[in-house]
């Protein structure tokens, strides 16, 4: 009986610890997700700028690969309602998640088109395909990114 009581006390203590830590843990997870999203978005912005300015097929392919990799990572960084003071994410991301996810998939696919053209040495084709990446970024930002925080 004493053994059973010890187990019950330990289980109750564990449950209390989990409930006490839960919200803090989510806040930390949300903050980590927001930071990772911001870092990846800045990386995409830098990669887009380099593609726009470059006439080097290898550089364009590498930057397109960065955008494609970032799109895949970004798809995993949207835990429910992960909005912090640093986040510009709109709540519509979670209420319209299927559309949001499709936009990230389209970004991945468009970056792949840029990369494929650049890997063939077709700089003009890569630049043309890059218009699709830029349009996809703009489309998602218009629908799901809030105003800049002051």
PLY file of the C-alpha trace (Angstrom):
ply
format ascii 1.0
element vertex 150
property float x
property float y
property float z
element edge 149
property int vertex1
property int vertex2
end_header
0.00 0.00 0.00
2.85 2.37 0.87
4.36 1.68 -2.56
1.03 2.55 -4.24
0.78 5.79 -2.23
4.29 6.77 -3.29
3.43 6.17 -6.94
0.22 8.21 -6.64
2.05 11.12 -4.98
4.75 11.02 -7.65
2.15 10.95 -10.44
0.25 13.88 -8.92
3.47 15.85 -8.51
4.36 15.13 -12.14
0.94 16.21 -13.34
1.21 19.43 -11.34
4.68 20.10 -12.72
3.46 19.58 -16.28
0.47 21.87 -15.79
2.63 24.50 -14.13
5.26 24.37 -16.90
2.88 23.92 -19.84
2.05 27.56 -20.62
5.65 28.67 -20.09
6.85 25.89 -22.34
4.39 26.93 -25.05
5.49 30.55 -24.72
9.09 29.48 -25.18
8.13 27.29 -28.13
6.17 30.14 -29.69
9.07 32.55 -29.17
11.50 30.04 -30.69
9.22 29.47 -33.67
8.78 33.21 -34.22
12.54 33.82 -34.08
13.19 30.97 -36.50
10.50 32.28 -38.88
11.93 35.80 -38.80
15.44 34.50 -39.44
14.28 32.37 -42.38
12.24 35.22 -43.86
15.28 37.53 -43.65
17.34 34.81 -45.32
14.73 34.59 -48.10
14.84 38.35 -48.55
18.62 38.30 -48.87
18.49 35.37 -51.30
15.84 37.10 -53.42
17.99 40.23 -53.55
21.04 38.26 -54.67
19.07 36.46 -57.36
17.69 39.76 -58.67
21.18 41.28 -58.91
23.16 38.28 -60.11
24.04 37.13 -63.60
25.89 34.08 -62.26
23.93 30.86 -62.76
25.71 29.02 -59.93
24.98 31.83 -57.47
21.35 32.02 -58.58
20.96 28.25 -58.16
22.48 28.37 -54.67
20.20 31.22 -53.58
17.14 29.48 -55.05
18.12 26.35 -53.09
18.24 28.49 -49.93
14.70 29.73 -50.59
13.49 26.21 -51.34
15.07 24.83 -48.14
13.66 27.73 -46.14
10.15 27.12 -47.51
10.30 23.54 -46.26
11.52 24.67 -42.82
8.95 27.46 -42.62
6.15 24.95 -43.13
7.02 23.44 -39.73
7.23 26.68 -37.73
3.61 27.66 -37.18
2.41 26.12 -33.92
-1.17 27.24 -33.21
-1.41 30.94 -32.39
2.34 31.42 -32.17
2.21 35.18 -32.20
4.53 37.21 -30.00
5.39 40.89 -29.78
8.02 40.29 -32.48
5.68 38.46 -34.85
3.92 40.04 -37.79
1.91 36.89 -38.40
-1.82 37.42 -38.75
-4.31 35.12 -37.04
-5.62 34.26 -40.52
-2.66 31.88 -40.88
-4.32 29.47 -38.47
-7.90 30.06 -39.58
-6.92 29.50 -43.22
-4.05 27.05 -42.70
-4.68 25.04 -45.88
-4.26 28.15 -48.06
-1.23 29.26 -46.08
0.39 25.84 -46.43
-0.35 25.83 -50.17
1.44 29.17 -50.52
4.56 27.76 -48.83
4.41 24.72 -51.10
4.12 26.99 -54.14
7.14 28.99 -52.91
9.11 25.75 -52.67
8.02 24.74 -56.20
8.77 28.16 -57.71
12.22 28.24 -56.13
12.79 24.79 -57.63
12.01 26.19 -61.08
14.56 28.96 -60.58
17.13 26.45 -59.41
16.46 24.07 -62.34
16.90 26.82 -64.92
20.03 28.16 -63.23
21.57 24.69 -62.98
21.21 24.42 -66.80
23.06 27.73 -67.11
19.89 29.52 -68.25
20.19 32.80 -66.37
17.38 34.45 -68.36
15.07 31.51 -67.63
16.01 31.60 -63.95
15.28 35.31 -63.80
11.90 34.73 -65.46
11.11 31.92 -63.00
12.18 34.16 -60.14
9.20 36.39 -60.91
7.06 33.50 -59.65
9.03 33.39 -56.38
8.65 37.13 -55.89
4.93 36.97 -56.66
4.48 34.07 -54.24
6.29 35.94 -51.45
4.15 39.01 -52.06
0.93 37.02 -52.18
1.60 35.37 -48.85
2.79 38.56 -47.20
-0.28 40.45 -48.39
-2.63 37.84 -46.96
-0.79 36.74 -43.82
1.74 39.35 -42.68
0.67 42.23 -40.50
2.10 45.75 -40.49
5.62 46.43 -39.33
5.91 46.76 -35.55
7.13 50.11 -34.28
0 1
1 2
2 3
3 4
4 5
5 6
6 7
7 8
8 9
9 10
10 11
11 12
12 13
13 14
14 15
15 16
16 17
17 18
18 19
19 20
20 21
21 22
22 23
23 24
24 25
25 26
26 27
27 28
28 29
29 30
30 31
31 32
32 33
33 34
34 35
35 36
36 37
37 38
38 39
39 40
40 41
41 42
42 43
43 44
44 45
45 46
46 47
47 48
48 49
49 50
50 51
51 52
52 53
53 54
54 55
55 56
56 57
57 58
58 59
59 60
60 61
61 62
62 63
63 64
64 65
65 66
66 67
67 68
68 69
69 70
70 71
71 72
72 73
73 74
74 75
75 76
76 77
77 78
78 79
79 80
80 81
81 82
82 83
83 84
84 85
85 86
86 87
87 88
88 89
89 90
90 91
91 92
92 93
93 94
94 95
95 96
96 97
97 98
98 99
99 100
100 101
101 102
102 103
103 104
104 105
105 106
106 107
107 108
108 109
109 110
110 111
111 112
112 113
113 114
114 115
115 116
116 117
117 118
118 119
119 120
120 121
121 122
122 123
123 124
124 125
125 126
126 127
127 128
128 129
129 130
130 131
131 132
132 133
133 134
134 135
135 136
136 137
137 138
138 139
139 140
140 141
141 142
142 143
143 144
144 145
145 146
146 147
147 148
148 149
